[in-house]
């Protein structure tokens, strides 16, 4: 009889242990499930909210737009700007100097101007975010596929929040592209495919090869009357009178 009671007690203890372990398993599963739902909530809900605070920007007039260039491709003076959409000095050039260049030299057929964004300059040179600058550059090239490079260029500068401040997340770039009047299906396909990664990389390589040490920098090229090709580097967001002096000198030397 005692043996039977002992067996019965052992069975009861085993059953209690089994039920306790089972409750522990169910509790663990429940906590994991709740944690997963919470993480999903924190990810999905912000992503579902519309992006706010995007400025609608009216693009400046650009004569003879061609992708990221403007002006007469046969102009005697050619200027390539190496820039960065996050750079405050680049923004100063865009707002304070570029309009006068367009009016006096680009629209008059004297200068052919090209904008190139050194997309990951910040990351490789002063330790900032590669992604934001580079993604903005690639987004602008995608806009160029719809003949709206300069519209996107102006919209990007019009919506910068500051360096590495989240100006050009994927969702903000999409919202900026929409305000620039792009076909969003075409833009999204281009941007998500990383179509212009090689171009963004090449922009930086060419900037470094030209001796660029910071943004904005400008490479001016012209041919003298004797056939000599001259290349001059103009560094910084210089005022219009500095560009005026250098361009006039180049035009005089080229005898045009």
Secondary structure, DSSP 8 states (H G I E B T S, - for coil): -HHHHHHHHHHHHHHHHHHHHHHHHHHHHHHHHHHHHHHHHHHHHHHHS-------------TT-BTTEES-TT-SEEEEEEE-TT-HHHHHIIIIIHHHHIIIIITTTSEEEEEEE-TTHHHHHHS--HHHHHHHHHHHHHHHTTT-HHHHHHHHHTT--STTSSTT-HHHHHHHHHHTT--HHHHHHHHHTTTTHHHHHHHHHHHHHTT--SSSEEEEEEE-TTS-EEEEEEES---HHHHHHHHHHHHHHTT-
